Amino acid sequence: MFVHFARCQIAGLHLGMMAVFSAALLGSMAPARADVERPSVAAVSADGGTFGKDNTLIYRASVPDQPWNGWGASSPPNPHPELEPTPVPEQFDLVENGPSPRIFSGKVVVKGPSMTGVEVGLISLVGIQWNVPDAYQWQPVAPDGTFSITDAHHLDAPKALAVRGPYTPWTFFRYNFNSTQSAKNIVLKADPAKIVRLTASGADMVDLSDVGFEPFHAHTQFDDQGKPLRRQQLNYYKSGGQKFMDLVLPMGEIAIFVHHQGFAGYYQVIDTRRANHFHFVLLHAGRIKLVVVDQNGQPKGNFTVHWINPAAPLSLGAWGMKADGQLLLDNLVPGTIELSVPGFAMKKVEVAEGKTTEVRLQDGIDP
C-alpha cells in the first residue's frame, strides 16, 4: 500500500464533488487551447510565472534544491503577512465538555442564487486527514442556510468545519475544535470565489488529460487567538478525459499541487486574482529501482519503505516491499531522495529527470 502526503492513491479516493463548470460561466475567459504551441511570453509575473499573449499565467517546474519550509502540521508561513487583510473574527458559541456525539450547529453565508447543493462538512483531524476516507462528513444545509451536524466518525478526534457548494469554494471555519469541544450559533461565511481554468503539460506544451489538481491553503491559517490551524486540502480534482479543469477557487493566494502519471508532482502558489487561466509545465518524473537482499543474497521483503524529497513540497510517501525484495518507486520529483529501509541507515539517492536510479541493499554489507 502506498500512502502519499498530498493525495491518496488507494482505490481512487475522491473527497468532494467535482466543481466543473461550462465555458459559459467563465465570462470573458478565452477558451483553452489544447495540443498547440502556446504564444510567446509577453511579460514576467512577480512570483516567477510568465504571462502569455492570451494572458495565461504559465509556471514551469524546476528541480528543487532548497528544503521546503512547509513540512509541519500547518501550511507554510506567509512571507508577506503585512499584505494580508486582517480577518473578520469568527462568530460562534463554544461548548466545552458537551455530550457525545458532539453537535455543531449554526448558519452558512454564501453568495449564489440559492442554497441548492451547499453542504457543511465536519472534518476529523486524524493523520493526514485527506487520506482518511471517513474523515470527511458532509451534509446539505437547510434552504435558509441553517445546519446541525452530529459527529459520526472518530468521535474523540479534533474537528474542523467547512462549507462547499456549486458556487462556493471550500471554506474552512478558522477554529480547530479539540476533542471535547463543539459549538452552536456558528456563522460560517464562504470565501469570495472565482472560476479559473487550470491546464498542465510537459515541456512540449501539449496539454495533458487526466491531470490531478489539489488546492491547499498557501499559508498558515490562524484562529482569532493567533493559534496556527491544521493544513487543509481544498478538495481533490481530476480532469479525466478533459485537457482542462474549470474550478471555483478562493480569491487570493492558494497552493496547487499538480500531478500526472509519468510526471513529477508540482506544487505552486498562485494568486487567482492575477489571471483567469493558469498553466503548469511539469518535469518528467524520476524513478528508483530498489532491490533488498539478506546476507545470502536472497530477496528480503514484507516491510515498508519510506521516502522523502525534503526540497519538494508534499513529496513523501511509503510503499510496501513485497516478498520478492524488489520495488519501483516512480513519479518522483528529481533531486535528492532520502530513502528509509528497515534495517539500513537512511540513504540519500540522486534522481535525475526521466531517469531510473538503481539501489541495491544487502544485509551485512550495506550499513
N, C-alpha and C positions, 0 to 999 in steps of 0.2 A: 504494500500500500504506500502511496506517495502522499505526503502532506505538504502543502505549499503555503507559505506565509501569506501570499497575495490572493490565492484562489484555491478552491477545492477541485481537484481533478478526479473525484470519486463519483462515478455514475452521473456525471453531467449536472451537478448541483446548480440550481438556479434559485437565488434568494429573493427574487422580486419580479414583478411583471415587467415586460419589455416596454419601455416608453418610446415607441416608434410612431412617427407621425408622417403624414403625407407631405409632399413638397409644397402643397398649397399653404400649409401652416407656417412655412418658412419665410413668408413675406417676400422681400426683395432679394433673398439669397439666390445667387446664381446656382444652377444645377451642378451636381458633382460631375466631374469628368473622369471617366474610367478608361483604363488601358490606353492613355495618351500621355505624351510627354507634357509636363507642366510648363507654364510660362517661365521666362527667365525672372530672376529675382529683381524686385523693384526697390525694396527697402529692407533695412535690418531692424528687427524688434529689439527692444532694450533687454529682453530676457533670453536672447540667443536665437530666437526664431527668425525666419525671414519671410517677408511678405511677397507673394507672387502678384502678378499683374491682375489676377482675378480676386485679390485681397484674401486669398487663402493664406493662413499663417502656418508655415512649414517648420517642423522641428526635426532635426537629424540626430539620431543616436550616435554616440561615440563610445569608445572603450573607456569605462570609468577607472580612475586611478587614485581617488582620494576617498577615505572612509566616509560613508553616509552618516549623517547625524540624526537619523530618524529610527534607530533600532529599538527605542524604548516603547512603552505601552501607549504613549501619546504620539500624535503626529509631530513632525519636526518643528522646532521653534520658528516663529516668523522673523526673518532677518530685518524687517522694517515694521515693527509693531506700531510705530508712531503714525503710520499712514492708514491704519485701520480705524474705522469709526468705533466709538465706544458702544458696545451692545446695549440694547434696552434690557433692563432687569427682567428676569423671568417671573411669572406670576403663578403661585401655587401655594397650597396649604400642606405642609409636610406632616405626615402621620408617622409617628415613631411607635415601634413595637405593637403594631396592629395585628389583627387576627390573620392567620394563614388559611388559604392562599390570599396573597395581597391583592387589593383592588386599586386601580388607578382611574380616576375619573376627571372629566373636565370638558373642554371645548377646543376644537381646532379652528384656526382662522386661516383661510386660504383665498387666493384670487382665482376666479374662474366662474363659469356660468352656473354651476351647481355643485353639490357635494357628491354627485354620482361618481363612483369609482375612487373616492377619497377613503383612505384607510389609516388607522392608527396602529402603530407597532410597539410591542413590548419586547425588548431585546435583552436576553440573558448574557451577561458579560462573563462568559466562560471560555477559557482558552483563547484561541483566535476565533472570535465568535462567528465570523462569516464562513468559517469552515465547519461549523457545527450545525447539522441540518435542523435541529429543533430549537435552536437559539432564537429564532425569529418567529414571533407570534403576531399575526396581523388580523384585524377585523374591521369591517366597514364602520364609518361613523354614521350617526343619525342624519336625516335631512337637514336639521338645524345645526349640524356640526358637533353636537354633544357626543360623548363617548363614556363608556365604563368598561374597562378591560380587566379581566381577572387572570392573574398569573396561573399558567398551566404547565410550565416546564421549568426545571432547575429552580425549584421553589426557594432554595437558600442562596441563590446567586445574586450578586448586584445586578441592577437593571438600568436600562436606558429607554427613553421614549422617543418615537419618531412619527412623522406623518409623511404620506406619499399620495400621489394621485395623478390623473391624466395630464393635468396642467401644473402639477406641483412637484418640485424636486424633493428628493429625500431630505427632510429637515429634522435634525435631532434637537430635542429639548436640552438646554445647557445645564444639565444636572445629572449626575450618576447617583442613583439610589443604592444605599448599601443594603445588606441582606435583611435588615429589619425595618426598612422604610418603605412607605408608599406615599400617595398624595391624593388630594382632592382639589376641586376648583382650579385645575390646571388650565392655563391658556397656552396652547401650543400653536405658535404662529409660523407659518411656512415662509421660507426664504423667498425673496424675489427670484423669478425664474427667467430663463432664456432658452430658446431652442437653438442648438448648434449642431452642425454636421461634423462627424469625425470620420476620417479615412486613414488608411495606412498602406505602405508599400515597402518593398526593398529598395536598394539603390537604383534599380531600373525604373522607378517611378510608375510601375504598373500597379494599379490599385488591387488590393487583396480582398477576397471574400473570407467569410468565417473567421473574422477577427474578434478577439475578446477585448472589451473596453471596461475598465474598472475605475470609477471615480472614488477618490478619497478626500477627506479634508486635507488641504495643503499644509496647514499649520496647526499648531497646538490650539485646541479649544479650551476655554476656561469657564468655570461656573462663576456666579456673581461674587463668590468669596475668593476668587483667584486660584482655585484648585484646578489643576490640569485634568481634562477629561480623557477617557479612553479614545484611542484612534477608532474611526468608523469608516467602513466602506459604504459608499452611497449607491448600492446596487451592483449587479453584475450583468453585463450586456454582451451578447454575441450576435454578430451581423449575419450569420447564416449564409445564405446564397447571395446576399446583397454585398456590394462593394462600398457601402457607406452605412453609417448609423446616424439617425437624427434623434437627438436626445434632449429632454428637458433637464437642464442643469442649473445649479445656483449661479446667480450673478456674482462675478468676482473670481478670485483665485481658487482653483481646485487642482488636485493632482490627478493625473490619468495614468493608469498602468495598462499598457498595450501589449498584447501577446498573440502570437500565431505560431502554429506548428512549424518548426524548422527555423524560427527566428528567435533572437534573444528578447526577453521581456524588456520593455522600455517604460520608465517612469519619468513623467514630465509634468511640471507645474505650468498650467495655462491660466490666463485671465479671460473668462468668457466675454468680458466687455470689449475686448480688443478686436474680435473678428467673429464672423458667422460660421466659418469653415476652418477646421484645424486638421492638418495632415501630418502624419508621423512616418518618418523614414527609418526603417528598422535595420539592425545588423543581423547577419546570418548567425545562428547560434553556434556555440562550441559544444564539444562533447567530451566526456571522459569514459573510456572503456576500462572498467575496474575488474581485476582478477585477484581473488584472495585464496591462498592455499595454506595447508598446515605444514609441519616440518617435513613431512614425507612427500610433499608436492601434490597432495590430494585436495580436491575442492573443499572449501570451508564456507559455510553459509548459514542461513536461518538466523540472521541478526539484522539490525537496522543501520544503514549508512546515512550520516548527516553531512550536509554540505552548506556552505555559505560563501557568497562573494561580498565581503564587507563594504565594497565600494558601490555595489549595485543595489539600489533600493528594492526592498521586498524580495530579494533573491536569496532565499534559503529554503531548504526542503529536507525531506527524509524519504529514503527508499528502502524497501525490504529486500535484502540479499537472499536469493533462493539457494537451495542446496547445492546447485552446480557451481557456486562460487564466482559467478560472472554477472556483471551488471553494467548496463549502458546508461549513463547519466546524460540526457540530451536537453536541448533548449536552454543551455547555459549561457549566461552573459559572459562574453570574452573578458579575460583578465585573470586575476589571481583567485583561485578557488581554494578555500580551506576545507579539506576533506577529513571527516572523522569516522574511523572504522574501529569497532570494539577490539581491544587487544593491541592496538597500534597507536603510536603517537600521531597527533594531528599532522597532516601532510598539506603543504602548500603546492598547488598544481597550477602551472601556467596553461591557460587555454586560449587558443587563437580563434579568430572569427572563421567559422566554416570548417574548422579542423577537428580531428579526433585525437586526443592525447591518451596514450595507454599507460595505465598504472598497474603494477603487479606487486602484491604484498604477500610475504611468506613468513610464517611463524619461525622464530629463531634466527632469522636473517635481518628482517626489517624491524626497526625499533617501533 
